[in-house]
Amino acid sequence: MPIRVGVIGAGIMGADHIRNLSSNIGGAEVTFVADLDADRAAAAAPSSARITTDPSELIHSSEVDAVVVASHDSTHAALVLECFETMTPVLCEKPLAPTVLESLEVVAADADMVAATGASLLSLGFMRRFDPGYVALRQAVRGRAQGGPLMVHCISRNAAAAPGTTAESAITNSAIHELDIIPWLLGSPITEVSWQAGNSTRHAEAELRDPAFMTLRTADGTLTTLELFLNAQYGYTTRCEVVSERGIAALQNSALLGIEQEGTRQEQIPADWRPRFADAYRLQLQAWISALAAGDKPSLAGAQDGLNAALVAQAMIQSLHSDGTATKVKYL
């Protein structure tokens, strides 16, 4: 029997998960979709699935074996905790929560669940861990074929920021990917961060400094730079280059090399991140469904990973509000 999945949130990511689960993932069936906009839920849901505007109805339904949370970041923690109450496995989109306090609450509840049952119900959607390009880059770095890593350079650019994006939410929602993937890539936790910004694009809203430049120092001494530009206009690109003692290993992706500018998007560069990370989302969902079907522990990121990223994000926001002063990360 397939795993019956309920999806909460039928926006960009929720709709994408629904399409994947319905068409590209073996052993899964979308049986329930919840969204505050009933028309949006109906448009995204398979014809056989139920729809609702109440996520609690979905979580408590006997027609749902597992839940995907793809709603607004501010709803993540409460919905995950509600899934715990019903003993329902849940895959929550990143971030675990926008704040450290909410993340701590989920981590504590997850620890209680593990103590009581021996297993965690929570998987966290840091999908870059499943991207073939990042997996290959990690293997190259961990194998030390080019010697130890010295510096890492990351670039993340999007065509346009979501309405209402602030300098803080750009960190907790967008830069959070690098805050998770750099420790995963290097095998060393982030210990210090800083945030800087220069000229801001006229396309950014008042509360967003865009682009921003961030630095991350890991415990092994490696310095990482991140350029985050959410209103680049021309489309989506992401890059990661690891500078080592005897060479450079770079993330391979489908973006064409050359001039990138507004107007080239249709010919060369995707409008958003979904085409670039299509394989990552598919592989992550399949790993989750296959593990649930086999009764195994999913290999996705977990609650502690989400808390660690939130703690790094908190330090980065502190640097933002301290004129870029380097800020130590305090782990809990």
N, C-alpha and C positions, 0 to 999 in steps of 0.2 A: 504494500500500500504506500502511496506517495505521502510525503510530509505535507500536511495541510498548513499553508502559511497565510497569516494575516499581515497586511502591510498598512502601517499607520503613516499617513502623509502621501499625497498623490501629486506632489510638485515635481520638480525636475528630477531629483534623485529617486523619489518614491516611484514615479512612473517608469523610470529606467529599471529599477529593481523588479517591478511587476513584469515588464517585458522580458527580462532575463529569466525570471523564475518560470514564466509561462512558456518560453520558447527555447531557452538555451541551457537550462539546468535539469539534469536527470534526477528523477525521484522527488520532484516538488510539484505542488499544485496551489495556486493562489485561490483561496476560498472566501476571503473577506478583505475589503479595503475600507479604510476610514480616512476621512478628510473633512475639515470644517466646511469646505465647499462641496456640497453633494454632487453638483454637476461635474466638478473636476474628478471626484472619486469615480463617478460613473464612466467618464471618458477614459480613465486609465485602467479600470478593472476589466478582467475577462467577463464575457457575457454570463458565465455560470456563477460568478462570485457575488456574494452579498455586499452591499455598501451601507455605510452609516456615517453620520457626522459625530458620533460619540466613540472615541477610542476605547473607553472602558467596556462598551458592548462587545467590541472585537476581542479584547483581551480575555473576557470572561466567557466567550463563546465556546460551546462544545465542538464547534466545527473548525477550530484552530488548534494546531499542534505546536506551532512556533510563530514568533512575531518578529517582523522587521520594523524598527522605529526609524522613520525617515522624515519626521516632522521637524518643526522649528527647533533650533538648539535649546531654547529655553524650556522645552517640554521633555527633553531626553531623560533627565534624572527621575522625574515623577513617573513617567511611563515605564521605565526599567523597574523601578521599585514595585509598581503594580503588577508587572509580569512575575516578579519574585513571589508576590502574594499568592498567585495562582499556580506557581511552580511551572511556568511556561518558559522554555528556552527563548532567548531574545538576542537578536543581532541589532545593535544600536549603531547608527551612523555616527561618525565622529562629529563633534567632540563628545566625550562622555557627558559633560555638562559645561556651561560657560564659566562656572566659578569653582574654586577649590573646595568651598564648603559643601556644595552639592555633590562634587566628586567624592569627597570623603564619606558622605552619607551612603553613597552607592557602594563604595569599597567596603565599608563596615557591614552593610547588609549582605554583600557578596561573601564576605568572610564568614558570617553567621551561617549562610547557606552551605558553604563548603564544610563547615564544622558539623552541621546537622546531617548532611546527605552525602558528603564526600566528593561533591562535584559542584562546579560553578554553572549557572544558567546563562551567564553573560558572555557574549562575544562582541568585540568592538571593531567597527568598520574602518580601520586604517588600511585601506586597500592597497597602498603602494607596497606593502610587504609581500603582495602576490604578483606585482608587476614583473614580467620577465626581465625587463631592463634593469630594474633595481635589484632583483635577485642575482643576476649575472654580475652586477657591479659589486654587490656585497661579497660574492664568492671570490672575486678578484682581489678585493681589499683584505678580506680575512685570510686569503692564501698567501699574502705578502710576496707575490711574484715580483712586484716592483719595489719591494722594500716597505718600510713602515710609512703610513700616511702622515703628511705634514700639514696640508691645508685642504679644505673642501670648498668649492664655489657652487652655489645654487642660484638659480634664477627661476622665478615663478611669475608669469604674466597672464592676465586674463583680458578679454575684450572690454568688459564693463563690470563694475562692482554692483552687487545687489543693492536695491534701494535701502537707504538707512544705514549703510555700512559706515562704521566709525573706525578710528585708528585702533581702538581696543578690540573691536570685533574682527578686524582684519587679522589680528594676531590669533584670537581664540578660534576663528573659523577657517582661515586660509593658511597662515603660517604654521598652524598646528600640525600640518602634514610634515614639514621639515623638523619641527620640534620632536616628533615621534621617529621619523625615519633616520635622522642622523645618529642617535644612540644605537638604533637597530643596525645601521650600516657599519659603524665603527666598533661596536661592542663596548662602548664606554659612555657613561652618563654625562649629560650636559651639566656643567658646574657654574658657569658664569655667562651672562648675556648682556648685550647692549643694543639700543635702538637709536637710529639716526634718520633724519629726513632733510632734504634740501628743497629745491623748487618743487612745487606741487602742480600737477596737471590741472587745467581749468575744467576738466571733465569730472573731477572728484567733488563730492559733496563737502559741505563746510566742516564736518567733524572728522573727515578723513584726510590725512597727509599721505599723498600718493604720487610717486613711489616712495617706499621706505627701504632703509638699508639696515640689516641686523647682523650682529655677530654672535656666534655661539662657541664657547670653549668647552671641550670635553675633558674628562678627568685624565685622559692619556696625553693631554697637551695639544691636540689637534685643534686648529682654529677654522671655523666654518663661517663663510659669508653668505648672506641671503639677500637678494634683491627681490622685493615683493611689489609688483606693479599691477594693480587690479583694474585700471582703466587704460590699458595700452591700446585699445581701439582695434588693432589689426587682427586679434584672435588670441588663441591660447597656446602658450609654449611653456615647457618646463625643462630645466637642464640641471645636471649635477656632474661635477668634475672633481675627481680626487687626485690631488698632486702628491705623489710619493717620492721616495728617495731616488728611484731610478726610472721614473716614468709617470705617465698620467693615464688614468682610467676614466672614461667618460660614459655617462648614461646614453644609451642608444635609443632613439625614438623615431617616429615617422615624420617629424617636422622637417621641412626642407631647409637646407642651409642657404644663406644669401640674405638679401635685404628683406627686412620685415617691416611693413608699414601699413597704415590704414588703406584698405582697398585691395590688399593681396589675399585677404582671408579666404575668399571663395576658391582661388586657384591653388593655394599652397597650405594654408594653416587652418585648423579647425576653429569653429566659433567658440567652443568651450572645451572643457576637460574630458568629456565623455568619450569621444573617439580615441583620444590618446590613451585612456585607461580602461578601454572596453574589456581587454583581456583580464586586467586586474580585478575588475568587478565580477566578471564571470567566474574566474578561478576562485575568488574569495567565497562567493555564494555557493559554488559547487562543493568546496571544502567544508563549509558549514552544514549543508544539507546532507552530504555523505557521512559526516561524523554523527549527526543526529540519527540518521537511519541505522548506523552501525552501533549506536550506543557508546561511541567514543568521545573523548574530549576534543572539541574543535581546536584547530591550530591557529586560530585568529588571535589578534591582540585581546587583552582582557582588562579587567577593572583597574589593576595597578598600573598598567600602561597608560590608561586614560588619566589617572591621577597624576602620574609623573609628567605627562605632557601639560596638564593643567597647571602644575607647579612651575614649570618652565615658562609657560605663558604668563603667569602671575608676575614672575620676576621681570619678564620682558615689558609688561605694562608698567611696572614700577620704574624701569629705566626710561620708558617713554615719558613719564611724568616727572622725571628727574634730569631733564636735559641731556639724556643719553648716557648718564653715569652707568658704568659697568656694575651689574647687580648679581650677587651670588644667588644660586638656586638652593633653597632649603627643602630637602626631601623629608617626607613624613612616612 
